[in-house]
Amino acid sequence: MITLNDYLYSGDTVLRILKKYIADLRISAVQKHNEVDLVHCDFLIQIMELLEHNDFLTSQSQKIREFYKYMAQEYPYLSFTFKGRIKSLIRAEGKFNGYIVEYIYDYYEKNGSYPSVPEIKERLNCFRDLIAYRIVISMPRCHMKQKQDRKKEEIRYLYRIANVLPQFLEERGFTAEPTGGVKRSNSLLLDDAVRPYYRDYIDGESTNSYRSLHITFFDNSARCYMEMQLRTKEMDDIAEIGVANHLFYEKKQETSRGRRDAILQGGCIYFDEAYERCRLLQDLDLSGVDVNMFTAVNNSLMNDGCGLFRGRLILPYEHLSKFQNDMID
């Protein structure tokens, strides 16, 4: 079985690793008639093309910056940041194989049989966040009236921004993608016209305190998908350094993907291989990885400059309003 781990100690760059991994995986898939691994190759090619031919990111980020400038004019009392990244190779590989494991497990638990290859391939046709941007807002306390609820005010502004974002970007060559009812919002603050496009992790209960609005766009010029997340600073803190941060998320995924007991080894080759790839990634010792621009002391302390693990920053815009900076009275 071909796995990403086999290529992470060679001293190659991320692009060289991807090219070798894709080539070897495709040969193996053809020899074994493994259609899921062929889909896997296509997925990895998407990542490689994003890293290798990223000129479009300049154009894309400039269009998104137009919304940044719009917000600076429309909401002068708000502080906000715009961030962006390409999903890192290790995270993307883990997510792809994790989808296979979780889908086959859930299908088997429900039906007592394994899904067909077309059903697995359809489940894998859901990656829309290889490129993602995030808007994080905050209302400085000095601009709040004494009895105003800061949290409620920030959420009100967040939904106001969500209501205008789809049309703004559609006028600049993007198409908002319907969610198909996934995490449909019941918030009265969200306009009915945009409701079908948002996955709302703010309205309703959340098991891990994660809160955010997610919307996916198709960039008609670059011919690729991108995801945008909208959060208040408090929501972003909880997601980044609080109880909903990625370490907790990864631990949850490890648990959900570790349900080996329900699927007998040899029962489904696609489950077996995806499960093993997930397990190997979970056991990866990052301090031994030899990839250009990457150094790690352990699995928590790392310096990643190559898009290998934490992703690469592509939109480092930050706005602090002139009001917050006390430039005027």
SEKOL-340562 format. One record per atom (N, C-alpha, C): residue in three letters; x, y, z. Coordinates in steps of 0.02 Angstrom, whole numbers, plus 50000, padded with zeros to 5 digits. Atoms other than C-alpha are relative to their C-alpha. Layout:
N
ALAXYZ...
END
This chain:
329
MET500424994050000MET500005000050000MET500445006350000ILE499634993750005ILE500645017449953ILE499725004950051THR500224995249950THR500575030250094THR500435006349997LEU499634993750000LEU501095048450114LEU500614999550045ASN499445000449952ASN502205044050263ASN500654997649967ASP499405002850033ASP503395034750145ASP500445005549968TYR499644994950038TYR503915051350065TYR500225006050043LEU499894994149958LEU504085063050214LEU500695000350031TYR499345000249969TYR505855058250264TYR500565000349948SER499535000550056SER506695059950094SER500405006349988GLY499664993750012GLY507255078150103GLY499725003849940ASP500314996750058ASP506125082849956ASP499575005950022THR500484994649989THR505065098549941THR499294997149998VAL500705002350000VAL503175097349960VAL499784998249929LEU500215001450069LEU502935098249771LEU500304993549975ARG499685006250022ARG504185084249738ARG499674994050035ILE500355005349964ILE503345073749873ILE499334998449967LEU500655001050032LEU501655076449793LEU500064996549933LYS499925003150066LYS502275072049619LYS500174992650005LYS499815007049992LYS503085055849677LYS499434995950029TYR500565003549967TYR501625050949788TYR499444998749949ILE500545000750049ILE500355054049649ILE500194994749947ALA499785004750052ALA501385044449519ALA499984992850024ASP499985006849973ASP501645029249630ASP499304997550018LEU500685001949981LEU499855029349694LEU499594998349938ARG500385001350061ARG499165030049517ARG500204993249970ILE499775006450026ILE500235015349460ILE499694994350041SER500295005149957SER499645005249610SER499264999349989ALA500735000050009ALA497825010249582ALA499814996449935VAL500145003350065VAL497865004749400VAL500134992550004GLN499845007149994GLN498704988249442GLN499484996250041LYS500485003249956LYS497444984449579LYS499275001549983HIS500684997950020HIS495934992049488HIS499645003450059ASN500264996649942ASN495675003149640ASN499755007049979GLU500284993750023GLU494485017049584GLU500035005550052VAL499974994949947VAL494515025749752VAL500695003250003ASP499334997250002ASP496395027849743ASP500105004649940LEU499974995550058LEU496175035649571LEU499685006850018VAL500304993849975VAL495005048449651VAL500485003550047HIS499504997449954HIS496335050549785HIS500545003849961CYS499504996750042CYS497605054849648CYS499755006749974ASP500294993850026ASP496445067849573ASP499975005350055PHE500024995449944PHE496235075649745PHE500685002950014LEU499324997649987LEU498115076749771LEU500245004649944ILE499824995650057ILE498315084449597ILE499725007050011GLN500284993449985GLN497145098449651GLN500455004050047ILE499564996749953ILE498285102349797ILE500655002249966MET499374998450035MET499845101649688MET499915005949954GLU500114994450046GLU499095113449560GLU499905006650037LEU500084994049960LEU498605125749695LEU500685002850022LEU499344998049978LEU500395126049758LEU500465002049943GLU499544999150056GLU501235125449589GLU499805005849955HIS500264994850045HIS500135137349488HIS499545004750040ASN500414996049953ASN499575149949618ASN499955007449981ASP500064993050021ASP499605165949514ASP499295002550010PHE500704997949995PHE497705166049521PHE499845002550071LEU500144997949932LEU497805168549710LEU500075007550008THR499934992749998THR498395186449682THR499365003349978SER500624997150026SER496865190349577SER499424998650047GLN500545001849955GLN495715180949695GLN500015004150064SER499954996449937SER496355189249852SER499875007549990GLN500144993050013GLN496255206349770GLN499255001349996LYS500734999450003LYS494415203549733LYS499704999850070ILE500265000549932ILE494125198349912ILE500205006250040ARG499794993949965ARG495095213549970ARG499515005749987GLU500514995050013GLU493745223949886GLU499464999950055PHE500485000549946PHE492575217350020PHE500305002650065TYR499644997249942TYR493885221750150TYR499925007650001LYS500064992850003LYS493845239750089LYS499275002350010TYR500714998649990TYR491945239450084TYR499845000050075MET500135000549928MET491905234050267MET500305005950037ALA499674994449966ALA493135247650317ALA499595006449994GLN500424994150009GLN491945260650245GLN499324999250033GLU500685001249977GLU490305252650296GLU499954999250076TYR500005001449928TYR490775247650474TYR500625003250033PRO499394996749976PRO492035260750532PRO500154998950074TYR499885001149928TYR491815256750717TYR500224992950016LEU499795006949989LEU492215238250694LEU500764999349991SER499335002550016SER493935230650707SER499914993249967PHE500075006550032PHE494195215650593PHE500654997949968THR499435002850037THR495485204350513THR499744995649943PHE500115004750054PHE495505195050348PHE500604995349999LYS499475005050002LYS496515178850344LYS499864995149943GLY500105005150052GLY496795165450213GLY500534994750003ARG499515005450001ARG497665148850187ARG499804994849948ILE500125006250038ILE497855133750074ILE500074994350050LYS499975005649952LYS497475117850170LYS500664996249991SER499345003250002SER499105109250215SER499944992749976LEU499995006750029LEU499615092650139LEU499804994650051ILE500165005149951ILE499545082350299ILE499275000350022ARG500704999449980ARG497865089350352ARG499534997749944ALA500435002050056ALA497135086850178ALA500004992449991GLU499965007350006GLU497765068850170GLU499614996650055GLY500385002949944GLY497045065150342GLY499255000849990LYS500724998850009LYS495375072950298LYS499724995549946PHE500245004250055PHE495215063550133PHE499894992850023ASN500055006949977ASN495555046550211ASN499514999450058GLY500485000149945GLY494545051050365GLY499284999849975TYR500675000350030TYR493015054150256TYR499834992949978ILE500135006850022ILE493195036750183ILE499844995550059VAL500095004149941VAL493355028550354VAL499315001450032GLU500624998249966GLU491895038050431GLU499394998149958TYR500575001550042TYR490745035850281TYR499864992549997ILE500105007250004ILE491025017150264ILE499764997250068TYR500205002349933TYR490875014550453TYR499265001650012ASP500704998049988ASP489235024450465ASP499534996149955TYR500425003750047TYR488545015750310TYR499914992950023TYR500035006949977TYR488964998650379TYR499574999350063GLU500395000149939GLU488215002650549GLU499255000549984LYS500714998950018LYS486585008050465LYS499724994449958ASN500275004750050ASN486434995150326ASN500254992850007GLY499725006849994GLY487494980150379GLY500364997749939SER499635001650061SER488384980850211SER500445005949983TYR499544994750019TYR489724991150126TYR499735004049941PRO500244996050057PRO489375005650007PRO500364998049936SER499695001450065SER489715003749822SER500535005249986VAL499474995350020VAL491195012149739VAL499705006749978PRO500294993550018PRO490065025349656PRO499765004050060GLU500234996549940GLU489335029449827GLU500585003050038ILE499414997349967ILE491065031549903ILE500285006049961LYS499754994650041LYS491615042349757LYS499565006250006GLU500454994349991GLU490075053249777GLU500125003450066ARG499864997149934ARG490475055649962ARG500645004149998LEU499364996550003LEU492225061249916LEU499975006349956ASN500084994150042ASN491545074449798ASN499745005950041CYS500264995049954CYS491345086549942CYS500535004750025PHE499464995649976PHE493015095349962PHE499945006949968ARG500084993250024ARG492715113849947ARG500435005050038ASP499634995449956ASP493945120850074ASP500764999449994LEU499285000050008LEU495675118050001LEU500275007150005ILE499854993049989ILE495695136949992ILE499475002750047ALA500484997349952ALA494895145850139ALA500215006950023TYR499904993349973TYR494725163850198TYR499585000850062ARG500384999049938ARG494145170050366ARG499965007550015ILE500124993249977ILE493385186450422ILE499844999750074VAL500104999949927VAL493505189750609VAL499875007250021ILE500194993249981ILE492635204850684ILE499995000850076SER500034998449930SER492665213550852SER499735007150007MET500244993349985MET491735228550923MET500385002650061PRO499644997249943PRO492905238951033PRO499515002450054ARG500454998349945ARG492115241551203ARG499885007550005CYS500074992749995CYS492425260251193CYS499455002849955HIS500534997750045HIS491125261351054HIS499324997150019MET500635002949977MET489775252251153MET499675004750050LYS500374996449949LYS488415260951250LYS500024995950065GLN499895003149935GLN488435256951435GLN499614993550009LYS500425005849987LYS487005244451434LYS499964995249939GLN500015004350058GLN487345236751263GLN500364993450015ASP499695006649995ASP487745218151255ASP500494999249943ARG499495000150051ARG489395217151163ARG499954993849956LYS500045006350037LYS489185198851113LYS499425000349950LYS500584999650045LYS487455201951040LYS500125004949943GLU499854995150052GLU488045217350946GLU500474997149947GLU499525003050047GLU489495207950867GLU499654994849956ILE500365005150040ILE488355193650813ILE499535003449951ARG500454996350045ARG487125206150740ARG500405002649939TYR499584997650055TYR488535213950637TYR500234994349956LEU499755005750038LEU489165196850586LEU499484997749949TYR500535002050047TYR487485192250509TYR499875005449948ARG500074994650049ARG487365209350426ARG500524999149944ILE499475001150049ILE489025205850342ILE499854993849958ALA500185006150036ALA488445188250296ALA499465001249948ASN500564998750046ASN486895195350212ASN500235003449936VAL499784996350060VAL487885206350091VAL500574996549963LEU499405003150030LEU489405195250058LEU499854996249935PRO500105003950062PRO488635183149927PRO499915004449938GLN500114995850059GLN487995196749810GLN500625004049982PHE499394996150012PHE489575207049831PHE500514995949959LEU499515004150036LEU490695192649775LEU499734997349934GLU500285002350063GLU489495186549641GLU500085005349946GLU499894994650047GLU489665203549559GLU500725000349976ARG499285000150017ARG491545200049552ARG500234993249976GLY499805006250034GLY491505182949470GLY499984993750042PHE500075005949958PHE491095171049612PHE499274997750000THR500675002749995THR489585159549629THR499924996550067ALA500135003249936ALA488885155049800ALA499704993149989GLU500225007050007GLU488605136249820GLU499494998350054PRO500505002149949PRO487005129949906PRO500274994350042THR499765005149954THR487315118850057THR499594993649997GLY500435005950001GLY485895106850020GLY499674998650067GLY500335000849935GLY485175109850193GLY500454998350057VAL499535001849947VAL486755105550290VAL500085006050047LYS499954994849949LYS486755115650453LYS499625006349980ARG500424994450022ARG485355126550385ARG499855004650059SER500104995149947SER485145142550483SER499265001550011ASN500664997849982ASN483565146950576ASN500015006950032SER499934993449969SER484235163650634SER499585005249963LEU500394994750028LEU483065178250607LEU500445005649973LEU499534994850023LEU484615189050575LEU500254998749930LEU499765001850066LEU485015179850413LEU499435000649949ASP500514999050051ASP484055185150257ASP499834993449965ASP500225006250034ASP483025171650170ASP500374999149934ALA499685000550066ALA483905175650005ALA500684996650004VAL499335002949994VAL485595169950072VAL500014993850045ARG500035005649952ARG485015156750197ARG500234993449969PRO499805006550028PRO485255141950075PRO500754999149991TYR499285000450015TYR487115146150057TYR500444999450062TYR499605000049939TYR487665146550238TYR499904993750042ARG500035005049946ARG488105132650358ARG500105003950065ASP500024995749941ASP487685140650523ASP500184996050063TYR499785003249939TYR488685134550672TYR499945004750060ILE500134995249946ILE488115149450777ILE499314998950028ASP500695001149980ASP486245146850780ASP499914992750021GLY500125006949977GLY485755131450882GLY500554997650046GLU499545002949952GLU486715119850996GLU500634997449965SER499375002750025SER488535114650971SER500304995650055THR499735004749950THR489345099751056THR500705001950024ASN499304998449982ASN491105107251059ASN500135007550005SER499954992749992SER490765126051075SER500245003549936TYR499784996850063TYR491325129050894TYR499425004149971ARG500514995750028ARG490385143750818ARG500305003949942SER499764996650060SER490565151050644SER499464999649947LEU500415000550060LEU489655154650482LEU500464997849943HIS499605002450056HIS490305145150330HIS499615000849935ILE500314999550066ILE489945148750147ILE500534998149948THR499545002250053THR490725141149990THR499845003649936PHE500074996750064PHE491025150249827PHE500404996149947PHE499615002450057PHE491575144349655PHE500285006149965ASP499664994550035ASP492865156149578ASP499974998549926ASN500115001550071ASN492315156749396ASN500615001649957SER499394998450037SER493975164249340SER500534994750011ALA499485004949984ALA495135152149430ALA499744992849993ARG500315006650006ARG493905137549411ARG500164995650060CYS499885003849939CYS494075132049591CYS499535002450055TYR500434998249943TYR493095132149754TYR500425003350054MET499694997249940MET493495142149908MET499465000650054GLU500474999349944GLU492695143050080GLU500155006450037MET499924994249957MET492405158550184MET499664998750067GLN500265000849933GLN492155158350372GLN499935006950031LEU500124993749966LEU491415172650472LEU499924998750075ARG500015001149928ARG491725173850659ARG500085006750037THR499784994749955THR491795186050803THR500674997950029LYS499355001649971LYS493455187150893LYS499934994650054GLU500105005049949GLU492755177151038GLU499924993049969MET500095006450035MET492205163350918MET500674997549973ASP499365001850029ASP493915163650835ASP500484997650054ASP499575002149944ASP494815162451002ASP499824993050023ILE500225006649979ILE493765147351051ILE500234994749949ALA499815004750053ALA494145139150883ALA500754999049994GLU499285000350010GLU496005143150883GLU500394998150063ILE499625001349939ILE496575142651064ILE499554997650057GLY500475002249949GLY495015137051159GLY499814992849994VAL500205007149996VAL494035121151183VAL499834997049932ALA500165002750067ALA493615119650997ALA500605000349953ASN499434999250044ASN495395121550933ASN500174993549964HIS499875005650045HIS496165109850804HIS500284993950036LEU499755005849964LEU497045099050932LEU499434995750027PHE500595003649976PHE495375094551010PHE499634996849941TYR500335002650059TYR494635092450836TYR500354993849974GLU499625005750024GLU496035080850784GLU499904994050046LYS500115005549953LYS495825070550943LYS499324996849990LYS500675002650013LYS493975068950907LYS500004995749937GLN499965003850062GLN494375063250730GLN500364993350012GLU499645006249986GLU495615050450796GLU499534994950032THR500475004649967THR494255043150906THR499494997449951SER500525002250046SER492935042850770SER500264995649945ARG499715004150053ARG494135035150645ARG500304993550027GLY499675005849970GLY494765022150767GLY499524994450014ARG500515005049986ARG493195011450763ARG500124993749958ARG499795005850039ARG494124996850688ARG499594993850017ASP500335006049976ASP493114984450792ASP499394998149959ALA500635001350035ALA491534986250687ALA500114997449928ILE499865002050069ILE492364983050519ILE500564994750001LEU499505005350000LEU493274966450503LEU500535001349946GLN499474999050049GLN494964967750417GLN499904995349942GLY500125003950061GLY494794961850239GLY499295000549975GLY500704999450021GLY492934965850234GLY499915005249946CYS500054994650050CYS493184981850134CYS500705002949991ILE499324997850013ILE494864985950054ILE500075007550005TYR499974992749999TYR494435004450041TYR500025002550072PHE499974998349929PHE494105005450228PHE500684998350029ASP499365002349972ASP495664995550270ASP500575004849982GLU499444995850021GLU496835006550168GLU499935007150028ALA500094993349973ALA496065023050222ALA500125000250075TYR499895000549928TYR496085017550403TYR500744999850016GLU499285000649989GLU497915012850392GLU500365006649986ARG499694993550016ARG498385029350310ARG499865005050056CYS500164995649944CYS497475038750449CYS500424998250061ARG499625002249941ARG498335028350583ARG500735002149994LEU499304998250010LEU500055031450508LEU500105007550009LEU499944992849992LEU499745050150501LEU499945002050073GLN500074998649928GLN499185050150683GLN500634998250038ASP499385002249966ASP500785041150731ASP500625003549973LEU499444996650032LEU501875052750626LEU500415003850051ASP499554996349957ASP503395059350719ASP500275005849960LEU499824994350041LEU503565076850649LEU500725002150009SER499314998049988SER505275079250727SER500484996449953GLY499585003750046GLY505955066450604GLY499885001649927VAL500184998250069VAL505135073750449VAL500545004449970ASP499484996150034ASP506395080550323ASP499725002849935VAL500294996550057VAL505515092650208VAL500255007250001ASN499734993350004ASN506195109250146ASN499585005050039MET500314994649962MET505775124050262MET499604997650060PHE500395002649944PHE505035112650395PHE500464997550055THR499635002549942THR505735109750569THR499524999150058ALA500435001249942ALA504895102150722ALA500414997250056VAL499695002849940VAL505495099050898VAL499614993950021ASN500455005549986ASN503995087950928ASN499355001349961ASN500624999250039ASN502195086450866ASN499615006250019SER500334993849980SER501705102550954SER500405006249982LEU499574994350014LEU503205113950926LEU500314999249931MET499755000750068MET503555116750741MET500065006849967ASN499914994150042ASN504135129850618ASN499854997949929ASP500225002450065ASP503175127150457ASP499985005749951GLY500004994950051GLY503605137850308GLY499844997349931CYS500075003150066CYS503105126050169CYS499314997349985GLY500665002650014GLY501255122150181GLY499924992750015LEU500025007149986LEU501605104950251LEU499484998250052PHE500435002149945PHE500615105050411PHE499475005150017ARG500494995149978ARG499795121050467ARG499715004249944GLY500264996150056GLY499505128450295GLY500405006249988ARG499614994150017ARG500185143850209ARG499545006149998LEU500384993849997LEU499585161650236LEU500015003349931ILE500014996950066ILE498985169650076ILE499625006650000LEU500374993749997LEU497945184450135LEU500095003450067PRO499874997349933PRO498765193250282PRO499775007250007TYR500264993349992TYR497635208450286TYR499755001050072GLU500254998549934GLU497235216750450GLU499765007250002HIS500284993349996HIS496135231650486HIS499865001850072LEU500194997049937LEU496085242050643LEU499745006949983SER500324993850022SER494885256450620SER500345006150029LYS499704993849976LYS495445274350638LYS499695002150067PHE500324998349937PHE494205275650780PHE500344996450057GLN499675003849947GLN495025261850879GLN500705002650013ASN499334997449992ASN496715269450847ASN500025007250026ASP500064993349969ASP496085285850920ASP500305005549956MET499744994950045MET496565295750765MET499555006149998ILE500444994249995ILE495035306550788ILE499634999450066ASP500385000049938ASP493985311250939ASP499314997149988
END
